[in-house]
Amino acid sequence: MSVHSSEQDYQALIAAEAAVWSAAARDLAAKWRPDWADMRRTRHYAVVDGRHIKQLLRLVQPEWQVLEIGCWSGWLSLEMARRGAHVDGIDVAAEALKLAQTYAAEHAPRGSVRYRLADINYEPLPQNHYDLVVAVGVLHHLAEVRAVLERVRAALKPNGLLFVIDPLDTPTANALLAGALLFLLPTKVRYRDKVRHLLRFRQRVVERMKASIEARGLSPFEGYGRHQMPLEILRELFHVEQFRVYNAFTGYVIANLAMPESLAIAVGHLLLPLDHLAVRLRLLQGLSYKLLARRI
Ligand SMILES: C[S@@+](CC[C@H](N)C(=O)[O-])C[C@H]1O[C@@H](n2cnc3c(N)ncnc32)[C@H](O)[C@@H]1O
């Protein structure tokens, strides 16, 4: 692992990772409850990922044992527990888990939910225990993708399911189109400054767009798992039943629009059919994938 030369460095980096996601959970809580009822109304889920989360929720059966890795403020673990499942949510972000715990205590689900502060890179898991493991937006943050997925496979019951949503790398065409749309549409950057940035960065503008789309530098391990070929590892360790690539530009564009949520959602709904078409015709590559796999 090159990101950290010693155990001490690693601990400092993972603490910084946790601090970023705790702060993000605090910011989110100022506006939205850690509850699917609220999250589904945010622009990202209302437009881009809501359908995939709904598909996941339809799969969850009462009495299932479920593990969510990178559960953050707990909204998805709680919703799965509302379907009658017994859910373990693991995350490194202590404050995010505290929010999750407090909220779940006040809104006790039909099943059960337990949140655990742990680093999934090194956390042992019970063997043959889970019916479903969920990893939404977390594999690309991991230092030890293969080791985690091997432990996840062993933790699943035979025929148990793994559900993953994660980003893919950004081709130049996507960066150019997203950049053009955000140049035209209102964002928190003033139009005068957009022109200034364009003139200032010129050739570097595409690289900067890619970095922004991939949120490079947002947290110490942001994108770290991307370089470990997670898809190859997933295909090697699991039987992939569904794999869908989507979201060529819509998610990033709407995330940056400076407008009320309802208007951003309306713009997202206008862009999404074009996005789907561009991906289907292979004019653009999707920047997200959803995968449903079974333990072999
Ligand atoms: C992009 S966020 C996704 C959060 C949540 N799954 C969602 O979609 O709302 C990534 C989450 O993974 C967590 N995370 C990052 N590295 C981790 C690790 N080594 N062990 C456990 N959780 C980790 C972060 O704290 C953060 O909550």
The ligand as an SDF file (V2000), in Angstrom:
LIG
                    3D

 27 29  0  0  0  0  0  0  0  0999 V2000
  -19.2780    8.3070   -0.0630 C   0  0  0  0  0  0  0  0  0  0  0  0
  -19.6940    7.9500    1.5990 S   0  0  0  0  0  0  0  0  0  0  0  0
  -21.1110    6.9170    1.3250 C   0  0  0  0  0  0  0  0  0  0  0  0
  -22.0070    6.8800    2.5170 C   0  0  0  0  0  0  0  0  0  0  0  0
  -23.2920    6.0620    2.3820 C   0  0  0  0  0  0  0  0  0  0  0  0
  -23.0300    4.6950    1.9830 N   0  0  0  0  0  0  0  0  0  0  0  0
  -24.2350    6.7280    1.4220 C   0  0  0  0  0  0  0  0  0  0  0  0
  -24.2830    6.3200    0.2600 O   0  0  0  0  0  0  0  0  0  0  0  0
  -24.9460    7.6610    1.8420 O   0  0  0  0  0  0  0  0  0  0  0  0
  -18.4370    6.7820    2.1030 C   0  0  0  0  0  0  0  0  0  0  0  0
  -18.6190    6.2720    3.5170 C   0  0  0  0  0  0  0  0  0  0  0  0
  -17.6540    5.2290    3.7430 O   0  0  0  0  0  0  0  0  0  0  0  0
  -17.0840    5.4120    5.0260 C   0  0  0  0  0  0  0  0  0  0  0  0
  -15.7660    4.7840    5.0520 N   0  0  0  0  0  0  0  0  0  0  0  0
  -14.6550    5.1830    4.3870 C   0  0  0  0  0  0  0  0  0  0  0  0
  -13.6310    4.3540    4.6490 N   0  0  0  0  0  0  0  0  0  0  0  0
  -14.1030    3.4110    5.5140 C   0  0  0  0  0  0  0  0  0  0  0  0
  -13.5260    2.2950    6.1690 C   0  0  0  0  0  0  0  0  0  0  0  0
  -12.2340    1.9830    5.9850 N   0  0  0  0  0  0  0  0  0  0  0  0
  -14.2920    1.5440    6.9910 N   0  0  0  0  0  0  0  0  0  0  0  0
  -15.6030    1.8560    7.1900 C   0  0  0  0  0  0  0  0  0  0  0  0
  -16.2030    2.9200    6.5980 N   0  0  0  0  0  0  0  0  0  0  0  0
  -15.4720    3.6880    5.7700 C   0  0  0  0  0  0  0  0  0  0  0  0
  -17.0520    6.9100    5.2200 C   0  0  0  0  0  0  0  0  0  0  0  0
  -16.9220    7.2760    6.5680 O   0  0  0  0  0  0  0  0  0  0  0  0
  -18.3790    7.3100    4.5880 C   0  0  0  0  0  0  0  0  0  0  0  0
  -19.4230    7.2640    5.5440 O   0  0  0  0  0  0  0  0  0  0  0  0
  1  2  1  0
  2  3  1  0
  2 10  1  0
  3  4  1  0
  4  5  1  0
  5  6  1  0
  5  7  1  0
  7  8  2  0
  7  9  1  0
 10 11  1  0
 11 12  1  0
 11 26  1  0
 12 13  1  0
 13 14  1  0
 13 24  1  0
 14 15  1  0
 14 23  1  0
 15 16  2  0
 16 17  1  0
 17 18  1  0
 17 23  2  0
 18 19  1  0
 18 20  2  0
 20 21  1  0
 21 22  2  0
 22 23  1  0
 24 25  1  0
 24 26  1  0
 26 27  1  0
M  CHG  2   2   1   9  -1
M  END
$$$$
